Amino acid sequence: MIFKRLFDIVASLLGLLLIWWIFPIVAFLIHKKMPGGPAFFCQKRVGKDGKLFTCHKFRSMTVKHSGSSVSVAGDSRITPFGAKLRHYKIDELPELWDVLIGNMSFVGPRPDVPGYADKLQGDDRDVLKLRPGITGPATLKYRLEDEMISDFMKDFRNMNYHELTTNYPQIKISDKEYAELIVKSDQEVAVWYNDNVIYPDKVRLNCHYYRYYSFWKDIEMIFATVLGFKVKFAGEEV
């Protein structure tokens, strides 16, 4: 994947040179609309070979907050301006720096917080052989993940067990597990849905990406990310 790394260096450098002027504008707006905190959000994430690195993004949440790394559309931690940054993926522009210095790639699995990718077992650990990416097959499929989890939450609270397992066949859950889940808080259900449905599917897509890597598919996914169209990958459209 030497050519992939060369592309990352050249493209991220050109990208930073072209859009550097956006950074002070967004930083100013964050300080204006979300005062009391930094413009950038820096957090340790799991990178290639399971090594931790500092990931850089524009801040989209309130300064003082706690809770899960799983967020839902309408999450009180996310400010109105932060929601716009997330929706249009502007919050991820600082990751171009992470690509340039070699901690990330343009295409690959999204960098996870400790407790997810670093705990993968067996063949699923192939994901750790990749540099985390700004975009990728899982990112494309779940490009509006916050909204998707929010939609599931609405359905979950309005469906019985039979309706849930019929409308969401990917959910494998017993009557007993459903009864235990239905009494949990929205945030706990959101984490359960992420951990048991979304995240395993992301791992499947990212493992397929590693095993059947194509540079031209990388280019296609980058254009799909920027222009908003779907691509065929692993037998489905993402």
C-alpha positions, 0 to 999 in steps of 0.5 A: 500500500505504498502508493496509497500512502503517497496519495495520502501525503500529496492529497492531504497537503494539497487539501490543506493548502486549498482550504486552510482559510476555512479553519480560522472561519470555523474556529471563530464561529465555534468560539462565537456560538459555543464559547468557553472552550477550544475550537478543536477537539483532540482525543486519543483514538485507536490507530494502525496496529492498535496504537493510540494517536491523537485525532483532531476535529472541530469541537461540536459538543458542549465543553462540560459533558459526560457520557457515551461516545455514541451520539444520537441526533438531537443529543443535548451534548451536541450544540445546534452549530455543532450539529451543522458541522457534523451533518456536513462533515466540516468537523472532520476537516482537521483530520487532513493533518492526521492524514499528512503526518501518517496517523490516518488515511483518506480511506479506511475504518473510522478511528475508534475510541479505546474499547472497540477496535482494540478489543477485536478478536480473530480475523476481525483484527485485520481492521487494525492492520489499516490506518484509520480513514476519514471516509471508507465503506462503513463511513459511507453506509453510516454517513448519517449515523446519528440520524439512523440511531435516532430513527431506530430509537423512535421505532424501538419505543413504538414497536413490540418484540415481533414488530421490532425483529420483523422490521429489523431482521439484523437484530438478533434478540430473545424475548427476555433480552428485549424485556430487559432492554425496553426498560433501559434509558434511551442512551443505553439502548442507543449504545446497545444498538451501536454495539450489537448491530452497527459496529459489527456491520462496520467491522465486516465492511472494513475487513472486506476492504482490507482483504480486497483492497483496490486503489481505484475503489478508494478514489471512487469512495472519496468522490462518493463522500464529496459528491454524496452518491452511493457506490457498490461494495461487498455486494451492496450499495453504501 
